[in-house]
Amino acid sequence: MGTKILVIEDADALRKDIMEMLSFEDYDVEGANNGVNGVNLARSWHPDLIICDIMMPELDGYGVLAELRRDGAGLTIPFIFLTAKTDKSDMRLGMDLGADDYLTKPFTAQELINCVRKRLEKVTELNRISEEKLDELRENIILALPHELRTPLTGILGFADILMMDSNDMSGDKIAEMARYIHSAAQRLYRLTENYVVYAQLEVLKSDNPRAELLSQFATGEVRSLVENVAFQQAQYYRREADLELSIDDNAAIKMIDENLKKVVMELLDNAFKFSAPGTPVSVEGVFQDDHYTLTIMDHGRGMNEQQLTRIGAFMQFNRKLYEQQGSGFGLAIVQRSVELHHGTFKLESMPDQYTRVTVILPAVPALEYGIG
């Protein structure tokens, strides 16, 4: 079956002409004589592209587009408006609703065909890019997830077996050492599970506007102590207390719940310590200015190139075949989603083998206004 195109036009002669021109190009074409019939046909026939007049009785073109954009399947269908109007405000309205292009009447057959081809080629390219990203995600999941699950589980099971078989002949110090290994592996497994749950919750909140808006209204007051406590804990975990540099303002409350703020700081510092060498500084700076709070975390480690910076996401681990590294790629994805959820901005800058600097800007209120100090 060829590419399916739906033409919604109440002028019978023009609708038939358009359908004939498209059929001559081997497209599979159906027509509807008003907006209501067009919406119903689109929902049942599932066209690859829709050409729709704006001025129609019962339901105009804007209404058709709004109806179809409310349908999940209709979000991805290219939509071309036919209009005798050239007013920029009318065009802006259509684009705001999600139209992909305009054809102004009268138009030639070649203009129609060129417009259709351009929209379909764009869809093909977007589908190709999406498929490449899906293939890359599948590969990363196949490589990363089994490794992240098996490594700690192997350690837990292995040391547990040793304790069960040889504990009677082992010293207390040796048993304690085994227990520490088991505890460390269990923490790694727990964090992977926790990050998966947090990431899933954030993804759900993206489509739950009332809950997301409610969550964004909460604030954390003791920002300095919270950030410093998390920073010290991460530095101690990596035994790099001497590398930690702190400069945190204490005169603001951040509009982010404390658990989310802790998670943001922990994930950013975990990456900073994990991907930089001992003896190099890891700096944390928090500055309140006007109505926002800027948190900047910087390390001088492996860094990322421009292409990698655009591909941050869950299960995205770069150069995994070259480096033995822990992590599922959830960290930065969680930070990015959390910041967006709280109406903040997230900026990532990096140079390979030089530095990585992450800047998070969140809405804030002065501490005295929030009731602190």
C-alpha positions as CSV (number, residue, x, y, z in Angstrom):
1,M,0.0,0.0,0.0
2,G,1.3,3.5,-0.9
3,T,1.5,6.6,1.2
4,K,-1.9,7.6,2.4
5,I,-3.0,11.2,2.2
6,L,-6.3,12.6,3.5
7,V,-7.7,15.7,1.8
8,I,-10.3,17.7,3.9
9,E,-11.9,20.4,1.7
10,D,-15.6,21.5,1.5
11,A,-15.3,22.8,-2.1
12,D,-16.0,19.7,-4.1
13,A,-14.2,20.7,-7.3
14,L,-11.0,21.7,-5.5
15,R,-11.0,18.6,-3.4
16,K,-11.4,16.4,-6.5
17,D,-8.6,18.3,-8.3
18,I,-6.2,17.8,-5.3
19,M,-7.0,14.2,-5.0
20,E,-6.5,13.7,-8.8
21,M,-3.1,15.4,-8.7
22,L,-1.9,13.3,-5.7
23,S,-3.3,10.1,-7.2
24,F,-1.3,10.8,-10.4
25,E,1.8,10.8,-8.2
26,D,0.8,7.3,-6.9
27,Y,-0.4,8.4,-3.5
28,D,-3.3,6.6,-1.9
29,V,-5.8,9.4,-1.5
30,E,-9.1,9.8,0.4
31,G,-11.3,12.9,0.7
32,A,-13.7,14.4,3.2
33,N,-16.2,17.2,2.5
34,N,-16.1,18.8,6.0
35,G,-14.1,18.9,9.2
36,V,-16.3,16.5,11.2
37,N,-16.1,13.8,8.4
38,G,-12.4,14.5,8.1
39,V,-11.7,13.9,11.8
40,N,-13.7,10.6,11.7
41,L,-12.0,9.4,8.6
42,A,-8.5,10.3,9.9
43,R,-9.3,8.3,13.1
44,S,-10.4,5.2,11.1
45,W,-8.1,5.3,8.1
46,H,-4.9,6.5,9.8
47,P,-3.4,8.6,7.0
48,D,0.3,9.4,6.6
49,L,-0.4,13.1,5.8
50,I,-3.4,15.4,6.0
51,I,-4.2,18.4,3.8
52,C,-7.0,20.5,5.3
53,D,-8.8,23.7,4.3
54,I,-9.2,26.3,7.1
55,M,-12.6,27.9,6.3
56,M,-15.2,25.1,6.5
57,P,-18.7,24.7,8.0
58,E,-19.4,22.7,11.2
59,L,-15.7,22.3,12.1
60,D,-13.0,24.6,10.6
61,G,-9.4,23.5,10.0
62,Y,-8.2,24.8,13.3
63,G,-10.8,22.6,15.0
64,V,-9.8,19.6,13.0
65,L,-6.2,20.0,13.9
66,A,-7.0,20.5,17.6
67,E,-9.1,17.4,17.6
68,L,-6.5,15.2,16.0
69,R,-3.7,16.6,18.1
70,R,-5.6,15.5,21.2
71,D,-5.4,11.9,19.9
72,G,-2.1,10.2,20.7
73,A,-1.8,8.8,17.1
74,G,-2.7,12.2,15.6
75,L,0.3,13.9,17.1
76,T,2.8,12.6,14.5
77,I,0.7,13.0,11.3
78,P,2.1,15.9,9.2
79,F,-0.7,18.5,8.7
80,I,-0.8,21.0,5.8
81,F,-3.3,23.9,5.8
82,L,-5.0,25.1,2.7
83,T,-5.9,28.8,3.0
84,A,-6.9,31.9,1.1
85,K,-5.7,33.9,4.1
86,T,-2.2,35.3,4.2
87,D,-2.5,37.1,7.5
88,K,0.4,36.3,9.7
89,S,-1.7,36.0,12.8
90,D,-3.8,33.2,11.2
91,M,-0.6,31.4,10.2
92,R,0.8,31.8,13.7
93,L,-2.4,30.3,15.2
94,G,-2.1,27.3,12.9
95,M,1.6,26.8,13.8
96,D,0.8,27.1,17.5
97,L,-1.8,24.4,17.2
98,G,0.8,22.1,15.5
99,A,0.4,22.6,11.7
100,D,3.5,21.7,9.7
101,D,3.0,23.9,6.6
102,Y,0.7,26.2,4.6
103,L,-0.4,26.3,1.0
104,T,-2.0,29.6,0.0
105,K,-4.8,29.4,-2.7
106,P,-4.5,29.4,-5.6
107,F,-1.5,27.1,-5.9
108,T,-0.1,25.0,-8.8
109,A,0.1,21.3,-9.0
110,Q,3.9,21.5,-8.6
111,E,3.6,23.6,-5.5
112,L,1.2,21.0,-4.0
113,I,3.5,18.1,-4.9
114,N,6.6,19.8,-3.6
115,C,5.0,20.7,-0.3
116,V,3.7,17.1,0.2
117,R,7.1,15.6,-0.7
118,K,8.9,18.0,1.7
119,R,6.7,17.1,4.6
120,L,6.9,13.3,3.9
121,E,10.7,13.5,3.5
122,K,11.0,15.2,6.9
123,V,8.9,12.5,8.5
124,T,11.1,9.8,6.9
125,E,14.2,11.5,8.3
126,L,12.7,11.9,11.8
127,N,11.7,8.3,11.8
128,R,15.2,7.3,10.7
129,I,16.8,9.3,13.5
130,S,14.3,7.9,16.0
131,E,15.1,4.4,14.9
132,E,18.8,5.0,15.2
133,K,18.3,6.3,18.8
134,L,16.1,3.3,19.6
135,D,18.8,0.9,18.2
136,E,21.4,2.7,20.3
137,L,19.2,2.5,23.4
138,R,18.7,-1.2,22.9
139,E,22.4,-1.8,22.5
140,N,23.2,0.2,25.6
141,I,20.5,-1.6,27.6
142,I,21.9,-5.0,26.4
143,L,25.4,-3.9,27.4
144,A,24.8,-1.8,30.5
145,L,21.9,-3.4,32.4
146,P,23.2,-7.0,32.7
147,H,26.6,-5.6,33.8
148,E,25.1,-3.3,36.4
149,L,22.9,-6.1,37.8
150,R,25.3,-9.0,37.6
151,T,28.4,-7.3,39.0
152,P,27.0,-6.5,42.5
153,L,25.0,-9.7,42.6
154,T,28.1,-11.8,41.8
155,G,29.9,-10.1,44.6
156,I,27.1,-10.6,47.1
157,L,26.6,-14.2,46.2
158,G,30.4,-15.0,46.1
159,F,31.2,-13.5,49.5
160,A,28.1,-14.9,51.0
161,D,29.1,-18.4,49.8
162,I,32.6,-17.9,51.4
163,L,31.1,-16.9,54.7
164,M,28.7,-19.8,54.7
165,M,31.5,-22.3,54.0
166,D,34.5,-20.9,55.8
167,S,33.3,-18.6,58.5
168,N,34.2,-21.0,61.3
169,D,37.9,-20.8,60.2
170,M,37.9,-17.0,59.6
171,S,39.0,-14.3,61.9
172,G,36.6,-11.6,63.0
173,D,38.5,-9.0,60.9
174,K,38.2,-11.2,57.8
175,I,34.4,-11.7,58.4
176,A,34.0,-8.0,58.8
177,E,35.9,-7.4,55.6
178,M,33.6,-9.8,53.7
179,A,30.6,-8.1,55.2
180,R,31.9,-4.7,53.9
181,Y,32.2,-6.1,50.4
182,I,28.7,-7.5,50.6
183,H,27.3,-4.2,51.9
184,S,29.1,-2.2,49.2
185,A,27.7,-4.4,46.4
186,A,24.2,-4.3,47.9
187,Q,24.4,-0.5,48.0
188,R,25.3,-0.4,44.3
189,L,22.4,-2.7,43.5
190,Y,20.1,-0.6,45.7
191,R,21.1,2.6,44.0
192,L,20.4,1.1,40.5
193,T,17.0,0.0,41.6
194,E,16.3,3.4,43.3
195,N,17.4,5.3,40.2
196,Y,15.1,3.2,38.0
197,V,12.2,3.9,40.2
198,V,12.9,7.7,40.5
199,Y,13.4,8.0,36.7
200,A,10.1,6.1,36.1
201,Q,8.3,8.4,38.5
202,L,9.7,11.5,36.8
203,E,8.6,10.2,33.4
204,V,5.0,9.7,34.7
205,L,5.0,13.2,36.2
206,K,5.8,14.7,32.8
207,S,2.3,13.8,31.6
208,D,0.5,14.5,35.0
209,N,0.4,18.3,34.9
210,P,-1.7,18.8,38.1
211,R,0.7,16.7,40.2
212,A,3.7,18.2,38.6
213,E,2.5,21.7,39.2
214,L,1.7,20.9,42.9
215,L,5.1,19.4,43.4
216,S,6.9,22.5,41.9
217,Q,5.3,24.7,44.6
218,F,7.2,23.1,47.5
219,A,10.6,24.6,48.6
220,T,13.7,23.6,50.6
221,G,15.0,26.1,53.1
222,E,18.2,24.7,54.6
223,V,20.0,24.7,51.2
224,R,23.5,25.2,52.4
225,S,23.5,22.4,55.0
226,L,21.7,20.0,52.6
227,V,24.2,20.6,49.8
228,E,27.2,20.5,52.0
229,N,26.1,17.2,53.8
230,V,25.5,15.5,50.4
231,A,28.8,16.8,49.1
232,F,30.8,15.5,52.1
233,Q,29.1,12.1,51.9
234,Q,30.0,11.7,48.3
235,A,33.6,12.9,48.9
236,Q,33.9,10.4,51.8
237,Y,32.6,7.6,49.6
238,Y,35.3,8.2,47.0
239,R,37.9,9.0,49.7
240,R,38.4,12.4,48.2
241,E,37.6,14.8,51.0
242,A,40.7,16.9,50.2
243,D,39.5,17.4,46.5
244,L,36.2,18.9,47.5
245,E,35.8,22.7,47.2
246,L,32.6,24.3,48.6
247,S,31.2,27.8,48.3
248,I,27.4,27.8,49.1
249,D,25.2,30.8,49.8
250,D,22.8,30.4,52.7
251,N,20.3,33.2,52.0
252,A,17.7,31.5,49.9
253,A,15.2,28.7,49.7
254,I,15.0,26.7,46.5
255,K,11.7,25.7,45.0
256,M,12.4,22.0,44.9
257,I,11.5,19.4,47.5
258,D,14.5,18.4,49.6
259,E,14.5,14.8,48.4
260,N,14.8,15.9,44.8
261,L,17.5,18.4,45.6
262,K,19.5,15.8,47.5
263,K,19.1,13.5,44.5
264,V,20.3,16.2,42.1
265,V,23.4,17.1,44.1
266,M,24.2,13.4,44.8
267,E,24.0,12.4,41.1
268,L,26.0,15.4,39.9
269,L,28.8,14.8,42.5
270,D,28.8,11.1,41.9
271,N,29.6,11.7,38.3
272,A,32.1,14.4,39.1
273,F,34.1,12.2,41.4
274,K,33.7,9.0,39.4
275,F,34.9,10.5,36.1
276,S,37.8,12.6,37.5
277,A,41.1,11.5,39.0
278,P,42.0,11.7,42.7
279,G,44.0,14.8,43.4
280,T,42.0,17.0,41.0
281,P,39.5,19.5,42.4
282,V,35.7,19.0,42.4
283,S,34.0,22.3,43.1
284,V,30.4,23.1,44.3
285,E,29.2,26.6,44.1
286,G,25.7,27.9,45.1
287,V,24.7,31.5,44.5
288,F,21.4,33.3,45.2
289,Q,20.7,36.2,42.8
290,D,17.4,38.0,42.3
291,D,14.7,35.3,42.1
292,H,16.8,32.2,41.3
293,Y,19.5,30.0,42.8
294,T,22.4,28.8,40.6
295,L,24.2,25.6,41.6
296,T,27.4,24.8,39.7
297,I,29.4,21.6,40.0
298,M,32.7,21.3,38.1
299,D,35.4,18.6,37.8
300,H,38.6,18.3,35.8
301,G,38.2,14.8,34.5
302,R,37.3,12.8,31.4
303,G,34.8,15.2,30.0
304,M,32.5,14.7,27.0
305,N,32.5,15.8,23.3
306,E,29.8,17.8,21.6
307,Q,28.0,14.8,20.2
308,Q,27.9,13.1,23.6
309,L,26.5,16.3,25.2
310,T,23.4,16.1,23.0
311,R,22.7,12.4,23.9
312,I,22.3,12.5,27.7
313,G,19.7,10.0,28.8
314,A,18.9,6.8,30.6
315,F,21.2,3.9,29.7
316,M,23.5,6.3,27.8
317,Q,27.1,5.4,28.9
318,F,29.8,6.7,26.6
319,N,33.0,4.7,25.8
320,R,31.9,1.8,27.9
321,K,34.0,-0.5,25.9
322,L,37.1,1.5,26.7
323,Y,36.6,2.2,30.4
324,E,35.5,0.0,33.3
325,Q,32.8,2.2,34.9
326,Q,29.8,1.9,37.0
327,G,26.5,3.4,36.2
328,S,23.4,3.1,34.1
329,G,23.3,6.6,32.7
330,F,20.3,7.4,34.9
331,G,22.1,10.1,36.8
332,L,22.1,13.1,34.4
333,A,18.7,12.0,33.0
334,I,17.2,12.2,36.5
335,V,18.8,15.6,37.2
336,Q,17.6,17.0,33.9
337,R,14.0,15.7,34.4
338,S,13.9,17.0,38.1
339,V,15.1,20.4,37.1
340,E,12.6,20.7,34.3
341,L,9.8,19.5,36.6
342,H,10.6,22.4,39.0
343,H,10.7,25.0,36.2
344,G,14.5,25.3,36.3
345,T,17.2,25.2,33.6
346,F,19.9,22.6,33.2
347,K,23.2,23.4,31.4
348,L,26.0,21.0,30.7
349,E,29.4,22.1,29.4
350,S,32.4,19.9,28.8
351,M,35.7,19.5,27.0
352,P,37.2,16.0,26.5
353,D,40.1,15.4,29.0
354,Q,39.7,18.9,30.5
355,Y,36.5,19.6,32.5
356,T,32.8,19.1,32.9
357,R,30.7,21.9,34.4
358,V,27.0,21.4,35.2
359,T,24.9,24.4,36.0
360,V,21.4,24.1,37.5
361,I,19.3,27.2,37.9
362,L,16.2,26.9,40.0
363,P,13.5,29.4,41.1
364,A,14.2,30.6,44.6
365,V,13.0,33.0,47.4
366,P,15.1,34.9,49.9
367,A,15.6,33.0,53.2
368,L,14.0,35.7,55.3
369,E,10.9,35.8,53.1
370,Y,10.7,32.0,53.4
371,G,11.0,32.3,57.2
372,I,14.7,31.3,57.6
373,G,17.0,33.2,59.8
